[in-house]
């Protein structure tokens, strides 16, 4: 079903997403900005369940399929996720020992999200190339619909796994024992 160039574009976008995320982790926030972010983050995730995680991640992923725009959106989403990780590290010293890319590459839900976002971003590029070449989008729509289904399935499974891990292992990252 997938052609070799499609796989190559997907792998390239895994790298782009990872690099954007890594750059975000190096963006330094002041202590006050980190504390403000953490408080907002705690409010956002308070009472969230697997479906809530899925809904949030889907709202991030689906715009990545928009031709052209999805490239910028996905890069920004990766960078801002990295900034968020950096803020959590500054308020949760135990996280300083965790390499930033470990969250993406070593957690099952991190990999699922990385793959899902990379599928969306790479499809965005492929669609914009079809538009620039003034070819018909119709043949691409079926493949895009299939990929959207794959992304939603990955994010649904990832949402349940992430929720399970939070419930099972606690959420010290979300609710660190610090002087807030």
N, C-alpha and C positions, 0 to 999 in steps of 0.2 A: 504494500500500500504506500509506504513512504519511499520516496526516491532518495538516493544518497546525498544529493545537495541539500535536501530538507533536513536530514540528520546533521549535516555539517553546520547549517545555519542555526539549528537548535543548540548544538554544542557551543558555538560561538556566543550565543546569548546566555548560556550558563556562565561563561566567563565574564561577559559584560555585566550581568546581574551581580555576580560575586565581587567583581572589582568595584562596582558602584557601592555595594554594601560595605566593602572594606574601607573605601574612602570615607564613607559616612561614619564609620567607627572612629576614624582619626579626627573628625571634627570635634573640637573641644567646646563644651558648654560651660558657662560659669556654674558655680555651686548652686546659685539661686535658680538659674534656668533648669538645671538638672532636677532640683527639688520640685519646681513647678511642674515640670514634665511628669515626674513620677506621680505626683498627686493627681494630675489629669489622667494619667494612664490607669491608676488605681480606680478612679471613678468609672472609666470606660470599661474596665474588665470586671467590675463588681457584679457578681451574679451572672456572669456570662456562662453559657453552656456550650456544648459541642455545636449546636445549630447556630448559636450566636457567633462562634469562631468561624464557622463555615460562611455565614452571611457576610461577616467583615472581610474575610479573605477573598470571597467572590466579588465583593464591591471593589476590591483593589485589582483583581485579576481581569475582570471582563473588559474594562476600558483598554487593556493592553492589546486587544484584538482590533482596535480602531486603526485603520491604515495610517501610518505615519505617527499619529498622536501617541499610539501605544508604545512606541520606542521611547519617547520622552517621559511618558507616564511611568513606565516600568523602571527606567533608570532613576527617576525621582523617588519612586517607591522603595527601591533598593537602598538608595542613599539615605532616605529618611529612616528606614528600618535600622541602618547602621548607626545613625545619630542616636536613635532610641536606645540601641544596645550600649552605646558609649555613655549615655545618661544613666542607664541602669548600673553600669560598671562603676561610675563615679559615686553612686549612692549605696552600692552593694559590694564591698571589698572582695568578697569571695568570688565574684564574677571576674575580677581582674586576672585570675589564674586561668580562665577559659579563653582559648584563642577565639577571636571573633568568628572565623569561618567554621569553627567546630559546631556552632548552633545550626548552621545550614547543612553541613556535610555529615554530621554524626547523629542528628536526631531524625527519626523517621518522618515526623511532620515537617521538619526543616527541608529535607530532601524533596518531599512531596510538593511543598510550596515553591521551592526553587525550580523544580521541573515544570510545575503549572505556569509560573510566571514566565519562564523561558519559552514555553510553547506559545503563550500569548504574544510576547514581544517579537519572537521570530516570525510568527504569522503576520503581524503588523507590517514587518519589513517586506515579506513576500507579497502581501496585498498591495502595498504602495508601489512595488516594482511592476506589478501587473498593470496598475493604473497608469504609471509613467510610460510604460510601453504601449499603452492604449489597446490592450488586449481585453477580451471579455472577462468579467469577474465571475460569470456564471459557473465555469468549471471549478473555480476556487471556493465557491460558497459551500459545496458539499463537504470538502475537506475542512473548511473552517468550522462548519457545524459539528463535524466529528471531533475536531480538536477542542471545541468549547465543551462538548460532552466529557471528553477525557479530563480536561481541566477541572470541571465541576466535580467529577468523580474523585479525582485526586484530593481536591480541597475538602470534600465531604469526609472522606476517610481520614485525611489529615486533621480535620477539626475534631473528630471523635478521638483520635489518638492523642492529640495535644490535650484535650479535656481530660482524658483518662490519666495521662501522665501528671497533669496538675493535681487531680484528685488523689492519685496514688502516692505521689512523691512530694506533695505539698507545693506551695507557691511562694517560697521564700524570695524568689526574684520579684514577684508581683507585690508582695507585702514584706519587704525586708525588715528585720529588727534593727531599725536605725532611729536616730533622733529626728523624726519628722516633725 
